[in-house]
Amino acid sequence: METTTLVAISISSLLVSFNGYALYTAFGQPSQQLRDPFEERRD
């Protein structure tokens, strides 16, 4: 494989894994621990 192909694959895999982690944090099990500052400020 060429160097540019390996770089493109590694950058793509990093972006996909980061997006997967962000989605897991937002909607998965850890989302139970997130707080909503707008809900806390309701008067």
C-alpha positions, 0 to 999 in steps of 0.5 A: 500500500502507498503511504497516502492510502495508509494515512487516509485510512488511519485518519478516516478510522480516527474520525469514525471512532471519535464519532462513535464515541460521541454518539455513545456518550450522548445516547448510550449508557453514560448519558444517564449521568449528563446534566441539563443546565436548562432543566436546572434553571427553570423558575 
